[in-house]
Amino acid sequence: MKKLAFAFFITLNTLNAGIVIAPDSLPVNIKQFIKDYFNAEIGLVEQDGYSYEIYLSDGSEIEFSLNGEFKEAENFRSLNYAILPLAIQNTIKNIYPNTAIIEIERKISYYKIKLNNQMKLYIDDNGTILRQKFDD
């Protein structure tokens, strides 16, 4: 019984551990997303039991679900506004016109966005700010 439990634990751990895969093996929609929104080469791709973690040559880190849905991205210089729905882009540009987006995290019903002025925004798909706070 102990051996069975140990084998189960090892299997579970292995599924959660990231394995490095070739960039060519990424789904087409992920490769297209990177081509559309990032001016960088894919440096490293890790796949675990839940997602792809992609590291680009410009320092960007992107995460996608295994079915290719965008989950999050970060780059401490700037991310492309076009990753976001137009209503969210407009809200950020109107309220914080001289800022850059450095983190985007897509949730079920909203986006969590961090700007280079350390402001963290929680915005729904319609561009309505649900919450904002200074991230110190």
N, C-alpha and C positions, 0 to 999 in steps of 0.2 A: 504494500500500500504506500509506503514511504517513497519507493522508487517511482510509482505512478504519479504521486503528487509532485515529486521533484521534476519529472519529465514534463508534466503539465506547466509548471512554473517556468522552466527553461523555454518551452515552446511559446508561451505567452510573452516572455521577455524578448525573444527573437523577433516576434511579430511587431513589437513596438520599437525595436532598434532600427535606426536608419541604415539603409544600404545605399551605396553609391551606384547610380545607373548612368548610362550614356545619355547625353542630351537628345540624341536622335530617337530615343525610345519614348520621349514625352508624347502625350497626345497632341494631335495637330492643333486643336484649339488653344492649348497652352503656348505652343511655339508661335502661333499667330498673335496672341496677346502680347507676348514679349516683343515680337517684331513691331507691333503697332505702338506700344507705349514706352519702350525702353530703347535707348541708343547704346546698347552694350551687348557683349557676347556672353553666352552662358558659360560660366566657369565650372560649376559643380552642381550636381543634382543628387539629392538624397530622397529616397522613398521609404516611408515607414508604413505601418498598417492602415494609416488614415489619410496621408497627404504626401505631396511633393514639396520639398524645400529646395528652392533654386537660388543660387548665389551667382550674381552677375559681375562682370569685369569692372563696372563702375561703382561697386560697393553695395548695390541694391540687393535686398533679400526679399524673395517673393514666396508666398505659400499658396498652393492650390489643393483642393480636395482631389481624391483619386479620380473622380468623374470630370475633373477639369474646371470646376468652379473656382473663381478667384476668392481667396480668403483674406489675405493681408499682404502688405508690402511696406518696406521701409528703406529709406536712404537718407542719411543725415545731411545731405546737401539739398536735394529736392526730388519730388516725385511729380510725374506728369498729371496735371489737373484732369486731363481727358479720361483717366481711369474711372473717375466718378461720374454719376449721372449729371446731366446739365444743370438741373435745379440746385444740386449741391455745389457745383462749381460756381454758379452765379452768387449763391449766398456767401460763400467764403470770399470771393473776389470783391463783393460789395462791402462786407463788414470788416474784412482784414485784407485790404488791397495790396499791401507791400510785404506779404508773407509768402513763404514756401511751405508746401506740404511735405512733412518728413516721415509720417507714418499713416497708413490707412488700414483699418481693420473692418472687414465687412461682417456684420451681425445679421440675424434673421430679419429684423425690421428697421435697422438703422446702420449708420456707419460711425465708427469711432475714428476721429482724425486728429493728428497732432501736427501743429504748425511749428515753424522754426522760432517763433516768439514764446514757445513753451505753453501755448494755449491748447487745451484739449477740448474738442468739440464732439458732441453726440448729435448727429443730424439724420433725420429720416429721409426717405427717397424723394420726398417733395421739397426738400431744402429747408424744412423747419428745424430750427435748433431746439433740441429737446433739453440740452444741458451743456454748459460750458464751464470749464474750471482751469485755473492756472496750475500747470503741472510742475511743481517745484522740485 
